Every structure is written in structure tokens, then in C-alpha cells.
Amino acid sequence: MPSTLTDTHALAGAREARVIWDINATDAKRLTRQMGVIARTYDDLLSAGATPHMVFAFRGPAVTFIAAGHPQFEALAERLRPLMAKPNVRMEICGIAAGNNGVDLATVLDGIEPVNNTFVSLIGWQQQGYTLIPIG
């Protein structure tokens, strides 16, 4: 095994890396841990010379985790805030899922934009060249 692990082959010639994270998680603690890996992914892309462009689409039961009052809200918010501060990062919450899960959009973590339908977002961002990565 090489002494240094790289992603050289996968990113050969890539100047940009566009990803939409389809966040439909059912376990808030697991999602909070995964945000650490996603933050590292952002940094790893930069280190490899590819400018990251990331969209986070919260849908399904995951919308409850980003609303004040959820027991895991603050722990997850601590992981999301630094990500939101990075260039080229956008976060969205599905309005349909919020309604279906009883989430008051006024309680959602600041910086996460409500959209009507994240299925439409997932389609649109992929049409713009973003790679879909499901986070369940």
C-alpha cells in the first residue's frame, strides 16, 4: 500500500467538483458524523486543485434534524455552520417534506433556504452538471 493516499486518478484534469448531497437520513447522530466526512471532502477537493461546488438538499425525515427543538439540532448545526460559511456551498430544505413532517420553516437553521420541492432541485442541479450523492 502506498504511504500517501491520493485521489489523483479520479480528479485528473478536474478544475471543478460539483456535487448535490441528497440528504434523506433517518438517524440524526449518524448524519452529524457524516457531515465531518463531507467537510473533509470539501477540503480534499481543494487540496487536489478542484474547486468544490456543493448543494445540500434536506428532504424526508432529515428535515426534522435541522429544525430547532430536535434533540440533535445543535450538534448537527455545529457541523453545518462551518460548511455554510465556505464558498460555493448552498443548503436547501424541502417545503413538502417540512410540511409532511410538521417542521415550521421559521425554526430551520439560519442559512438553509426553503424550496418548494427538492425532487425538482435534484433534477435541476443534476441537469447543471452536479453529481448526486445520496446520504441516507
N, C-alpha and C positions, 0 to 999 in steps of 0.2 A: 504494500500500500504506500502511496506517495506520502512524503512528510507534510505536504501542504495540500489541502483540498481546494479545488477551484471549480468554477463553472465556465471555464474558458470556451469549451466547445459549444455549449448551449447559447452563449451570448456573442459568439463570433460575429463581428460586424454590426451588432445591435447598438444603436445610439439611444434608443428609447425602449422602455418596457412598459406596456400598457396592460393593466390588469383590473378586472372588476371582481371583487370578492363578494360572492353570493352568500350572505350570512343568514342561514336558516337553522341556527343552532338550537338545541333543546337543553343544553347544560351550560349555565352561566359561568361556572368556575372553569370548565374546560375552555370555553370561549375566551375568558380572561387570559388563560395561559397561552392560547393560540395567538393572541394579539402580540405577545412578546416575540414570537417567531415571525409574525408578519412585519413587525417593526425592524427586526433584523434583516428580513428580506429586502425592505426598502434600502437599508444601509448597504447590504451586499450588492445590490444593483448599482448603487452609486460607486462603490469601490471598484466594480467591474467596468465602469465607464458608460453605463446605460442610465439615462435619466428616467426615474420612475414616475409614472402617472398612475395613481391608484384611486379607484372608486369603491366605496364600501356600501353595499345595498343590504340594509337590515330588513328582513321580512319574516313572516311566520311568527312563531313564539319568541324569536330573538328580539322582537321589538319591545318586549316587556323588560328586558335586561338594561335598556338604555333610557328607561323612564325612572325618575326619582321615586323612591318608595320601594323599589325592588331590593331585596337584601344584598344582592351582589352589585348594585348600581355603582357605588363609589369605587370599588376595586376595579371594575371594568372602565369606569370613567378615567381613572388614573392611568390606564394603558392607552385609552383613546385620545386624551387631550394632547400628548406629545405628537402623536401621529397626525392629528388635525392641524397642528402647527407647521408641519412640513410642507414644502412646496409641492404643488400638483396632487394634493390629496383632497378628496371630496367624500362626504358621508351623507347617505340618504336613508330615510325611513319610509317604509311603505304605508301610505294612508289607509289602504284597505286593511292591511294586517293590524295596524294600530286600532282601527275601529272594531275589527273582529276579536281583538284581544283586550279590549277595554282600556287602551292606553290613551290618556289625554295628551295630545301633542304639545300642550303647554308645559308638560313635565319632562319632556325629552331633553337629553343633554344638549346644552348650547353648542351650536356649530353643526348639528346634524339636521339636514334640510328635509322637511316632509315633501314627498312626491305623491302623486296620485296612486301609481301602480308600479311597483318595482319590476314586475314582469316586463312592462314596457321599457323601463330603464335597462334591464338586462339585454333586451333585444337591441335597443338603440346603441348602447355602449359597445356591444359586440360588432354592430354594423360600422362603428367608428374605429375598429381595429383593436379593441380591448379583449384580452384573453379572460375567459370565465374560469374562476377557481371557486368551487363550492366549499363552504365551511359549514359543516353540519354538526 
